[in-house]
Amino acid sequence: MEKTKRIQSLDEMRIFAKQCASFVSEGFVIGLEGDLGAGKTTFTKFLGEALGIKGVINSPTFTIMKVYEEGRLPLYHIDAYRLEGIGADYDLEEYIDGRGVAVIEWYGRILESMPEAYLALKIEWTGEESRIISMKGSGRYEPIIEALGT
């Protein structure tokens, strides 16, 4: 299933992330794609806030992964930008199939480590604060896409 969502401001991105957070459960996986600066980390920050994470959420580009455990579910924030073709070397599966929510920026670089079903979000710039989010997924992710799409 595929749907899109128009986002006109950071406030709308926060609302979208909060809506996503209302659906997540243990083992939930979100793959994020988009140009540098498109809003992947911003979405993750807002999702974390909605999960009750109080700490600073920022890009794990150089550390590959950051784990936040103080929310209602652990958040595993993975940046696969530097992992193309070597994702399996990092044992990411234990987090991707873990007891929390895995958010993977640049997930296309580690497709061999991705589960069969996940929520894929592609964030595209349309203006300074506006974006189009293309959502794709199957199985348990279809009702979420249906609820979030416009």
Wavefront OBJ file of the C-alpha trace (Angstrom):
o trace
v 0.000 0.000 0.000
v 1.179 3.526 -0.782
v -0.098 6.948 0.276
v 1.283 10.456 0.557
v 0.977 13.168 3.170
v 1.606 16.878 2.647
v 3.395 18.615 5.493
v 3.385 22.433 5.460
v 5.374 23.241 8.629
v 7.462 21.855 11.467
v 4.331 21.844 13.614
v 2.628 19.578 11.069
v 5.697 17.311 11.032
v 5.470 17.075 14.829
v 1.762 16.183 14.577
v 2.491 13.550 11.897
v 5.244 11.999 14.030
v 2.940 12.005 17.065
v 0.271 10.219 15.029
v 2.871 7.637 13.939
v 3.912 7.172 17.571
v 0.338 6.318 18.524
v 0.569 3.215 16.302
v 4.039 1.912 17.135
v 4.605 -1.172 19.217
v 7.422 -3.559 20.010
v 9.315 -4.610 16.885
v 8.027 -1.698 14.790
v 10.430 -0.653 12.016
v 10.426 2.646 10.123
v 12.765 3.126 7.174
v 13.481 6.742 6.215
v 14.764 8.049 2.876
v 15.246 11.588 1.608
v 17.908 14.065 0.627
v 20.326 15.424 3.218
v 18.388 17.920 5.320
v 14.972 16.689 4.170
v 13.771 16.028 7.723
v 14.638 12.416 8.562
v 16.252 13.259 11.891
v 13.605 15.899 12.621
v 10.884 13.270 12.157
v 12.806 10.900 14.459
v 13.197 13.618 17.086
v 9.456 14.315 17.057
v 8.651 10.582 17.153
v 10.937 10.206 20.162
v 9.266 13.123 21.918
v 5.882 11.502 21.324
v 7.230 8.271 22.846
v 8.226 10.212 25.975
v 11.961 10.485 25.361
v 13.308 13.549 27.165
v 16.935 13.447 25.982
v 18.346 15.158 22.927
v 17.766 13.137 19.764
v 20.228 13.956 17.021
v 21.734 12.262 14.003
v 23.769 9.112 14.643
v 25.663 9.569 11.342
v 29.096 9.040 12.869
v 28.098 6.624 15.640
v 25.795 4.564 13.357
v 23.217 4.044 16.139
v 21.861 5.715 19.234
v 19.592 3.978 21.726
v 17.044 5.881 23.800
v 15.336 3.815 26.491
v 13.438 6.270 28.682
v 10.240 6.392 26.586
v 7.250 4.051 26.578
v 9.277 1.905 24.138
v 13.009 1.929 23.433
v 13.938 3.875 20.304
v 16.786 2.553 18.168
v 17.883 5.370 15.859
v 20.123 3.989 13.125
v 21.823 5.960 10.356
v 22.877 3.580 7.576
v 24.390 6.259 5.341
v 27.913 4.868 5.812
v 26.886 1.202 5.896
v 26.114 0.399 2.270
v 26.778 -3.311 1.783
v 28.172 -3.828 5.305
v 25.040 -3.535 7.444
v 25.211 -7.211 8.408
v 28.629 -6.589 9.974
v 26.989 -4.425 12.643
v 24.480 -6.979 14.011
v 21.648 -4.533 13.478
v 19.057 -7.300 13.409
v 18.966 -7.515 17.210
v 17.742 -3.904 17.250
v 15.631 -4.076 14.114
v 13.849 -7.140 15.502
v 14.144 -5.856 19.058
v 11.775 -4.912 21.819
v 11.515 -1.293 20.726
v 11.005 0.884 17.683
v 13.776 0.971 15.060
v 14.021 4.096 12.922
v 16.552 3.633 10.133
v 17.713 6.601 8.098
v 19.018 5.627 4.628
v 17.536 2.140 5.070
v 18.006 1.418 1.351
v 21.710 0.934 2.022
v 21.058 -2.071 4.278
v 18.102 -3.781 2.618
v 19.639 -7.184 3.410
v 19.190 -6.392 7.123
v 15.631 -5.085 6.839
v 12.683 -7.243 7.909
v 10.163 -8.479 5.367
v 7.639 -5.802 6.389
v 8.322 -2.251 7.573
v 6.958 1.271 7.197
v 8.939 3.139 4.530
v 8.780 6.939 4.579
v 10.361 9.023 1.838
v 10.586 12.694 2.760
v 10.844 15.180 -0.118
v 11.411 18.927 0.065
v 8.711 21.102 -1.464
v 9.605 24.370 0.286
v 11.494 25.756 3.282
v 9.290 23.953 5.808
v 6.978 21.997 3.509
v 7.451 18.360 2.589
v 5.688 15.481 0.916
v 5.968 12.194 2.777
v 5.441 9.075 0.667
v 4.451 6.096 2.808
v 4.742 2.479 1.793
v 4.287 -0.760 3.711
v 2.494 -4.049 3.989
v 0.975 -6.276 6.645
v 0.540 -4.583 10.000
v 1.695 -1.284 8.485
v -1.217 -0.950 6.016
v -3.782 0.335 8.549
v -1.249 2.918 9.725
v -0.655 4.165 6.193
v -4.392 4.303 5.642
v -4.869 6.375 8.806
v -1.940 8.742 8.143
v -2.339 9.299 4.395
v -4.409 11.938 2.708
l 1 2 3 4 5 6 7 8 9 10 11 12 13 14 15 16 17 18 19 20 21 22 23 24 25 26 27 28 29 30 31 32 33 34 35 36 37 38 39 40 41 42 43 44 45 46 47 48 49 50 51 52 53 54 55 56 57 58 59 60 61 62 63 64 65 66 67 68 69 70 71 72 73 74 75 76 77 78 79 80 81 82 83 84 85 86 87 88 89 90 91 92 93 94 95 96 97 98 99 100 101 102 103 104 105 106 107 108 109 110 111 112 113 114 115 116 117 118 119 120 121 122 123 124 125 126 127 128 129 130 131 132 133 134 135 136 137 138 139 140 141 142 143 144 145 146 147 148 149 150
